[in-house]
């Protein structure tokens, strides 16, 4: 009786909170985007929470509801009242080729079930549509940075707590050994609030790059100073996930930021790198885990087969024919049980794209990344204030993705795909609003005039 009463009370509280959130998002759809950004790092906790299976679709439901609210609010702008600045997307031609070619490939290859691959690859592109209908203003962008900083720090703390607790305790909580709980060379691969070590490591990498760029540009602000002080702990936590793609991405992203803006940090960073390089040989266990050639040999062992498939299928084998998308399609078709898939896992996003979409699809992906990077690099030098620093961090995350995609299916890893499209859309909002306020493109302004000066808050 008491248990039933508690369950009813909990359901009532959840319903009330849902109604309050739904009302707030209806009147300001930007809140829905911020809520999605804040809570997707916690999605992995659903594995151990006693909740019905449909709850796992909360993120898709929230995004679709936010999209509907943004469309309704946009249509209700009074006649004659100027609409708010929308969004700039100079990378849209490459994205359009990627989407059109990918959708056609999935449907022609798999029929209706191809929508599973389309959803895995393109669903969170809807965030850009939401931001076009309901653009982020400067305060929204600042809140997003705070979310990235705060959740990056929080998930790092949880990761360190997992390391201290050990695998047995995690299994006792309900996680599965070999699925969420993994080891490498006898070391626990921390996964924090995520479902695997890979998204945890890559998310902390993203937080360090975007949050670090903003914090370094204005270290006198309390939030930024606290983040900079905690950054070494985050690096340690990220390293415990043993995700090479995250370490590689953090390194190249930091180099990009130093070259573009923070050149005074070059000497300290080099000194730290030399120190780490001198210490590693004396820690053989860690060295063997991070620099083992076995995984590389496994990946390269099938490359001859991959090259032959690309040669015989110039337009690819179809979007969703490999990786996580293939697993979901197989599960939807009932040809394999979850966790027992034999589908090829490329561990390289470029190889995956070439396999699925051929040279045309690979060109579209590379063109999307490079055009976005060039655009962010230009804006980072011209946008004033925090927006310039935020854009620099987004540029660093794109550089990181270019390299991380060599050793991981980067854009197929949730919630990294969420943040990729979200951050591109947010930069587009900043660029459009600054262009609207000055009457000219931010990229046309003289560089000296664009050096940001920050006000503490």
C-alpha positions in Angstrom: 0.0 0.0 0.0 2.8 2.4 0.9 4.7 1.5 -2.2 1.7 2.1 -4.4 1.1 5.5 -2.7 4.8 6.5 -3.3 4.6 5.4 -7.0 1.4 7.4 -7.5 2.9 10.5 -5.8 6.0 10.2 -7.9 4.0 9.9 -11.1 2.0 13.0 -10.0 5.1 15.0 -9.3 6.5 14.0 -12.7 3.3 15.0 -14.4 3.3 18.4 -12.7 6.9 19.1 -13.7 6.2 18.0 -17.2 3.3 20.4 -17.5 5.3 23.3 -16.1 8.2 22.5 -18.5 5.9 22.1 -21.5 4.3 25.5 -20.8 7.7 27.2 -20.4 9.0 25.6 -23.7 5.8 26.7 -25.5 6.3 30.3 -24.6 10.1 30.2 -25.2 11.3 27.2 -27.3 15.0 28.1 -26.7 14.4 26.6 -23.2 13.7 23.3 -24.8 17.0 23.3 -26.6 18.9 24.2 -23.4 17.1 21.4 -21.5 18.1 19.0 -24.1 21.7 20.1 -24.0 21.7 19.9 -20.2 20.2 16.4 -19.8 21.5 14.4 -22.7 24.7 13.6 -20.8 22.6 11.9 -18.2 20.8 9.7 -20.7 23.0 6.7 -19.8 21.5 6.6 -16.3 18.3 5.2 -17.8 20.1 1.8 -17.9 19.9 1.5 -14.1 16.7 3.4 -13.4 13.5 1.5 -12.9 11.6 3.2 -15.7 9.5 1.9 -18.6 11.3 1.5 -21.9 9.4 4.3 -23.7 11.1 6.9 -21.4 14.3 6.4 -23.5 12.6 8.4 -26.2 12.4 11.6 -24.0 15.1 13.4 -26.0 13.4 12.8 -29.4 10.1 13.8 -27.9 11.5 17.0 -26.3 13.1 18.0 -29.6 10.0 17.4 -31.7 7.8 19.3 -29.1 10.3 22.1 -29.1 10.3 22.2 -32.9 6.5 22.4 -33.0 6.5 25.2 -30.3 9.1 27.2 -32.3 7.1 26.9 -35.4 3.9 28.1 -33.7 5.6 31.0 -31.9 7.3 32.1 -35.2 4.0 32.2 -37.0 2.5 34.3 -34.3 4.8 37.3 -34.8 2.4 40.3 -35.2 2.2 41.7 -38.8 4.4 44.6 -39.3 6.7 43.8 -36.3 10.2 43.0 -37.4 11.3 39.4 -36.9 14.3 38.6 -34.8 17.5 37.9 -36.7 17.5 34.3 -37.6 20.6 32.3 -38.5 23.5 32.1 -41.0 24.4 28.7 -42.4 27.1 29.1 -45.1 27.8 25.3 -44.8 24.3 24.4 -45.9 25.1 23.3 -49.5 27.4 20.5 -48.3 24.9 19.5 -45.6 22.1 19.5 -48.2 24.1 17.1 -50.5 24.8 14.9 -47.5 21.2 14.8 -46.4 19.6 14.3 -49.8 22.1 11.7 -50.9 22.0 9.9 -47.6 18.2 9.8 -47.5 17.9 8.5 -51.0 20.6 5.9 -50.3 18.9 4.7 -47.2 15.4 4.4 -48.8 16.7 2.8 -52.0 18.8 0.3 -50.1 16.5 -0.7 -47.2 13.1 0.6 -48.1 10.9 1.9 -45.2 13.3 0.4 -42.6 15.9 2.8 -44.0 14.3 5.5 -41.9 16.2 4.0 -38.9 19.5 4.9 -40.5 18.2 8.3 -41.5 17.1 8.9 -37.9 20.5 7.9 -36.5 22.4 10.1 -38.9 20.3 13.2 -39.4 17.7 13.5 -36.6 19.5 16.1 -34.5 19.9 18.3 -37.6 16.4 19.4 -36.5 18.2 21.5 -33.8 19.3 23.8 -36.5 15.7 24.2 -37.7 14.6 25.0 -34.2 17.3 27.7 -33.9 16.3 29.1 -37.3 12.7 29.5 -36.0 13.7 30.5 -32.4 17.3 31.9 -32.5 19.4 31.9 -29.4 20.2 35.4 -28.1 23.4 36.4 -26.2 22.0 35.2 -22.9 21.0 31.8 -24.3 24.4 31.3 -25.7 26.0 32.2 -22.3 23.6 29.7 -20.6 24.7 27.0 -23.1 28.3 27.6 -22.3 27.5 27.3 -18.6 25.7 24.0 -19.3 28.7 22.7 -21.1 31.1 23.7 -18.4 28.8 22.5 -15.5 27.9 19.2 -17.0 31.5 18.6 -18.2 32.7 19.1 -14.6 29.8 17.1 -13.1 30.3 14.1 -15.3 34.0 14.2 -14.6 33.4 14.0 -10.9 31.0 11.0 -11.4 33.7 9.4 -13.5 36.3 9.7 -10.8 33.8 8.4 -8.3 33.3 5.3 -10.5 37.1 4.8 -10.7 37.3 4.8 -6.9 34.2 2.6 -6.5 35.5 -0.1 -8.8 33.8 -2.5 -11.3 32.1 -4.7 -8.7 30.2 -1.8 -7.2 29.0 -0.6 -10.7 27.8 -4.1 -11.5 25.9 -4.1 -8.2 24.1 -0.9 -9.3 22.7 -2.7 -12.4 25.3 -2.0 -15.0 26.5 -5.0 -17.1 30.1 -6.2 -17.2 31.3 -6.2 -20.8 28.7 -3.7 -21.9 28.9 -0.5 -19.8 31.6 -1.8 -17.4 34.7 -2.5 -19.4 38.4 -2.8 -18.7 41.5 -2.4 -20.7 44.8 -3.9 -19.5 43.2 -4.4 -16.1 42.1 -0.7 -15.8 38.5 0.3 -15.5 37.3 2.3 -18.5 35.2 5.0 -16.8 31.8 5.9 -18.4 30.3 8.3 -15.9 26.6 9.1 -16.6 26.9 7.8 -20.2 26.3 4.3 -21.5 29.8 3.7 -22.7 33.3 5.2 -22.2 33.4 6.6 -25.7 30.7 9.3 -25.4 32.0 10.2 -21.9 35.5 10.8 -23.1 34.4 12.8 -26.2 31.9 14.8 -24.2 34.5 16.0 -21.7 36.8 16.8 -24.6 34.1 18.9 -26.1 33.4 20.7 -22.8 37.1 21.4 -22.3 37.5 22.9 -25.8 34.4 25.0 -26.0 34.3 26.0 -22.3 38.1 26.4 -22.2 38.0 28.9 -25.1 35.4 31.0 -23.4 37.1 30.8 -20.0 40.6 31.7 -21.3 39.2 34.7 -23.1 37.8 36.1 -19.8 39.4 34.4 -16.8 38.4 37.1 -14.4 34.7 36.0 -14.5 34.1 33.7 -11.6 32.5 30.9 -13.6 35.3 30.9 -16.0 38.0 30.9 -13.3 36.4 28.0 -11.6 36.2 26.0 -14.8 39.9 26.7 -15.6 40.9 25.5 -12.1 38.9 22.3 -12.5 40.1 21.6 -16.0 43.0 19.4 -14.9 40.6 17.2 -13.0 38.5 16.9 -16.1 41.5 15.9 -18.2 42.3 13.2 -15.7 38.7 12.0 -15.7 38.6 12.0 -19.5 41.8 10.0 -19.6 40.3 7.2 -17.4 37.8 6.5 -20.1 40.8 5.3 -22.2 39.4 6.8 -25.4 42.2 7.7 -27.8 39.9 9.7 -30.0 39.2 12.1 -27.1 42.9 12.5 -26.2 43.8 13.1 -29.9 40.9 15.6 -30.3 41.8 17.5 -27.2 45.4 17.8 -28.3 44.7 19.1 -31.9 41.9 21.3 -30.7 44.2 22.9 -28.1 46.8 23.4 -30.8 44.2 25.1 -33.0 43.2 27.5 -30.3 46.8 28.4 -29.5 47.6 29.1 -33.1 44.5 31.2 -33.7 44.3 33.2 -30.5 46.1 32.1 -27.4 49.7 32.0 -28.6 51.0 33.0 -25.2 50.0 29.5 -23.9 52.3 27.7 -26.4 55.3 27.6 -24.2 53.5 26.2 -21.1 51.6 23.7 -23.2 54.8 22.4 -24.8 56.5 22.2 -21.4 53.6 20.1 -20.0 53.6 17.9 -23.1 57.4 17.3 -22.7 56.9 16.5 -19.0 54.2 13.9 -19.8 56.3 12.4 -22.5 59.2 12.0 -20.1 57.0 10.4 -17.4 55.0 7.9 -19.6 57.9 5.4 -20.2 58.1 4.9 -16.4 54.4 3.9 -16.3 54.4 0.8 -18.5 50.8 -0.3 -17.8 49.3 3.0 -18.9 51.6 3.2 -21.9 50.7 -0.3 -23.0 47.0 0.5 -22.7 47.0 3.8 -24.7 49.6 2.9 -27.3 48.8 -0.7 -27.9 48.9 -1.6 -31.6 46.4 -4.4 -31.4 43.3 -2.3 -32.0 45.0 -0.5 -34.9 45.9 -3.9 -36.4 42.3 -5.1 -36.0 41.0 -2.0 -37.8 43.5 -2.1 -40.6 43.1 -5.8 -41.1 39.8 -5.4 -43.0 40.8 -2.3 -45.0 41.6 -4.4 -48.1 38.1 -5.7 -47.9 36.7 -2.2 -47.4 38.6 -0.9 -50.4 37.2 -3.6 -52.5 33.7 -2.9 -51.4 34.1 0.8 -52.2 35.5 -0.1 -55.6 32.6 -2.4 -56.4 29.9 0.0 -54.9 30.8 3.5 -56.2 27.6 4.9 -54.6 28.0 3.0 -51.4 26.1 0.1 -49.9 23.5 2.3 -48.4 23.2 4.7 -45.4 23.0 2.5 -42.3 24.8 -0.5 -43.7 27.5 -0.4 -41.0 28.1 0.8 -37.5 25.4 1.5 -34.9 22.9 2.3 -37.6 23.3 -1.2 -39.1 22.8 -2.7 -35.6 19.5 -0.8 -35.1 18.3 -1.8 -38.6 19.1 -5.4 -38.0 17.3 -5.3 -34.7 14.3 -3.6 -36.3 14.2 -6.3 -39.0 14.3 -9.0 -36.3 17.4 -10.6 -37.8 19.6 -10.2 -34.7 19.1 -9.6 -31.0 20.5 -6.4 -29.4 24.2 -6.9 -28.5 24.7 -9.8 -30.8 25.3 -8.0 -34.1 27.9 -9.1 -36.6 27.6 -5.9 -38.6 30.9 -4.3 -39.6 32.0 -1.6 -37.1 34.5 0.6 -39.0 35.9 2.7 -36.0 36.6 5.4 -38.6 33.9 7.8 -39.7 35.5 8.4 -43.1 35.6 4.7 -43.9 32.1 4.3 -42.7 30.9 7.1 -44.9 32.8 5.8 -48.0 31.3 2.3 -47.4 27.7 3.6 -47.1 27.6 6.6 -49.5 30.7 6.2 -51.7 33.0 9.1 -52.8 30.1 11.5 -53.2 29.0 11.1 -49.6 32.5 11.2 -48.3 33.1 14.5 -50.2 29.9 15.9 -48.7 31.0 15.1 -45.1 34.5 16.5 -45.6 33.1 19.6 -47.4 30.7 20.1 -44.5 33.5 19.9 -41.9 36.0 22.1 -43.7 33.5 24.8 -44.7 32.3 24.9 -41.1 35.8 25.1 -39.8 36.8 27.9 -42.2 33.7 29.8 -41.3 34.2 29.5 -37.5 37.9 30.4 -37.8 37.0 33.6 -39.7 34.2 34.5 -37.2 36.4 33.8 -34.2 38.6 36.7 -35.3 35.7 39.1 -36.0 32.8 38.5 -33.6 33.1 40.6 -30.5 33.0 39.5 -26.9 32.1 36.1 -25.7 30.7 35.1 -29.1 34.1 35.3 -30.7 35.5 33.0 -28.0 32.6 30.6 -28.3 33.1 30.4 -32.0 36.8 29.7 -31.5 35.8 26.8 -29.2 33.4 25.5 -31.8 36.1 25.7 -34.4 38.4 23.8 -32.1 35.7 21.1 -31.6 35.5 20.7 -35.4 39.3 20.3 -35.7 39.0 17.7 -33.0 36.2 15.9 -34.9 38.3 15.9 -38.1 41.0 13.9 -36.3 38.9 11.9 -33.9 36.9 10.6 -36.9 40.1 8.8 -38.0 39.8 6.4 -35.0 36.0 6.6 -34.1 32.6 6.8 -35.8 32.5 10.3 -34.2 29.2 11.6 -35.5 27.4 8.4 -34.8 28.1 8.7 -31.0 25.4 10.1 -28.9 25.3 12.9 -27.6 28.2 14.1 -29.7 25.9 14.3 -32.7 23.5 16.5 -30.7 26.2 19.0 -29.8 27.7 19.1 -33.3 24.6 20.4 -34.9 23.6 22.5 -31.9 26.9 24.4 -31.8 26.9 25.0 -35.5 23.4 26.5 -35.2 24.3 28.6 -32.2 27.3 30.1 -34.1 24.9 30.8 -36.9 22.6 32.7 -34.5 25.5 34.8 -33.2 26.7 35.6 -36.7 23.3 36.7 -37.9 22.6 38.9 -34.9 25.9 40.7 -35.1 25.4 41.2 -38.9 21.9 42.6 -38.2 23.2 45.0 -35.5 26.1 46.3 -37.7 24.5 46.1 -41.1 27.4 44.1 -42.5 28.9 40.7 -42.2 31.1 40.1 -39.2 33.7 38.7 -41.5 34.0 42.0 -43.3 35.1 43.9 -40.2 38.7 44.9 -39.6 40.5 42.4 -37.3 41.9 45.0 -34.9 38.4 46.3 -34.2 37.2 42.8 -33.4 39.5 42.1 -30.4 37.1 41.2 -27.6 37.0 43.0 -24.3 35.1 41.2 -21.7 33.1 42.5 -18.8 33.0 40.4 -15.6 29.6 39.4 -14.4 
